[in-house]
Amino acid sequence: MTVATRRKTLIILNDAPYGTERSYNGMRLANALSKGEDDEVRVFMTGDAVLCAKKSQKTPNGWYNLERMLIVASRQGVAIGT
């Protein structure tokens, strides 16, 4: 008999939302991992990364919006903290 183990992942973001793609890539990973049925994903933002959660971000068309990515992650069950 195979016992399914729950995989737990913590992603720590500490880089500003724009200027580099570090926070963006961290959120991409969080959103991808959160689709797994047996996965528990948490995102913790510290330092400049807390600006990723700023409400009503204005980004040019075609650019990623980390606020929207956080909303999607939250809806998929990702625990988000600052």
Beta strands, then each sheet from edge to edge (+ up, - down):
strand 1: 7-13
strand 2: 39-45
strand 3: 79-81
sheet 1: 1+ 2+ 3+
end
